[in-house]
Amino acid sequence: MTPYLIEWLNLILRFVHVITGVAWIGASFYFVWLDNHLQTPPKWKQDKGIKGDLWSIHGGGFYEVAKYQNGPEKIPEILHWFKWEAYSTWLSGFLLLCVMYYLGAESYLIDRSVADLSQAQAIGIGLLSIFGGWLIYELLCRSKLGKYAIVLALLLLV
């Protein structure tokens, strides 16, 4: 791939990564705000399993949001998931990592004065660090140590 195309791909991926990251953080802030502003609903709503509700207005439209304690009796056919912002941020970040470091492994990953690695070895070490670190994190969180949040946090910090 020519350096010109790599730079354009880098620029586009950076833009996508920043925009999806902003969307992800914005959605997270919105739901934190919602949780913090829910009010106790009337008794008839509580009987339906609603833990809190909120009325808001935006763009001339009125919105009623209800939070269920354990979920509604019947899940609606169309359910809007707020997960694509996080997925898109992760995927665009990983693609950006590949373009930045793995396509330019000779320049960014390999220091011949430290270790004489091939591009494949350097990329393998990079991927192993990411996915190996995630696996270790996951195993620690699922272990008995996961019940002791402060100890786990300190261990992960180290």
WOQUINOR-V550678 format. One record per residue. RES is the residue in one small letter. SS is DSSP state (a for helix, b for strand, c for the rest). OMEGA is omega in radians with two decimals (999 if undefined). Layout:
# WOQUINOR-V550678
RES & SS & OMEGA
RES & SS & OMEGA
This chain:
# WOQUINOR-V550678
m & c & -3.10
t & c & 3.12
p & a & 3.13
y & a & 3.13
l & a & 3.12
i & a & 3.13
e & a & 3.09
w & a & 3.10
l & a & 3.09
n & a & -3.13
l & a & -3.13
i & a & -3.14
l & a & 3.08
r & a & 3.13
f & a & -3.14
v & a & -3.12
h & a & 3.14
v & a & -3.11
i & a & 3.14
t & a & 3.07
g & a & 3.09
v & a & 3.12
a & a & 3.14
w & a & -3.13
i & a & 3.11
g & a & 3.11
a & a & 3.11
s & a & 3.11
f & a & 3.14
y & a & -3.11
f & a & 3.03
v & a & 3.10
w & a & 3.12
l & a & -3.13
d & a & -3.11
n & a & -3.09
h & a & 3.09
l & c & 3.12
q & b & 3.11
t & c & -3.10
p & c & 3.07
p & c & -3.08
k & a & -3.09
w & a & 3.07
k & a & 3.11
q & a & 3.12
d & c & 3.10
k & c & 3.10
g & c & -3.12
i & b & -3.10
k & b & -3.12
g & b & 3.08
d & b & -3.06
l & b & 3.03
w & b & 3.10
s & b & 3.12
i & b & 3.11
h & b & 3.09
g & c & 3.12
g & c & 3.12
g & b & 3.11
f & b & -3.12
y & b & 3.02
e & b & 3.14
v & b & 3.10
a & b & 3.11
k & b & 3.13
y & b & 3.11
q & c & -3.08
n & c & -3.09
g & c & -3.12
p & c & 3.12
e & c & -3.14
k & c & 3.12
i & c & 3.13
p & c & 3.13
e & c & 3.09
i & c & -3.12
l & c & -3.09
h & c & 3.14
w & c & 3.04
f & c & 3.14
k & c & -3.04
w & a & 3.08
e & a & 3.14
a & a & 3.13
y & a & -3.11
s & a & 3.10
t & a & -3.13
w & a & -3.10
l & a & 3.13
s & a & 3.09
g & a & 3.12
f & a & 3.08
l & a & 3.09
l & a & 3.06
l & a & 3.13
c & a & -3.14
v & a & -3.08
m & a & -2.96
y & a & -3.04
y & a & 3.04
l & c & 3.11
g & c & -3.06
a & a & -3.12
e & a & -3.11
s & a & -2.97
y & a & -3.05
l & c & -3.00
i & c & 3.01
d & c & -3.05
r & c & 3.13
s & c & 3.11
v & c & -3.14
a & c & 3.14
d & c & -3.08
l & c & 2.97
s & c & 3.10
q & a & -3.13
a & a & 3.12
q & a & -3.14
a & a & 3.11
i & a & 3.11
g & a & 3.10
i & a & 3.12
g & a & -3.14
l & a & 3.11
l & a & 3.11
s & a & -3.12
i & a & -3.04
f & a & 3.05
g & a & 3.08
g & a & 3.10
w & a & -3.13
l & a & 3.11
i & a & 3.10
y & a & -3.11
e & a & -3.14
l & a & 3.11
l & a & -3.14
c & a & -3.13
r & a & 3.13
s & c & 3.10
k & a & 3.12
l & a & -3.13
g & a & 3.13
k & a & -3.12
y & c & -2.98
a & a & -3.08
i & a & 3.12
v & a & 3.12
l & a & -3.14
a & a & 3.13
l & a & 3.10
l & a & 3.12
l & a & 3.10
l & a & 3.11
v & c & 999
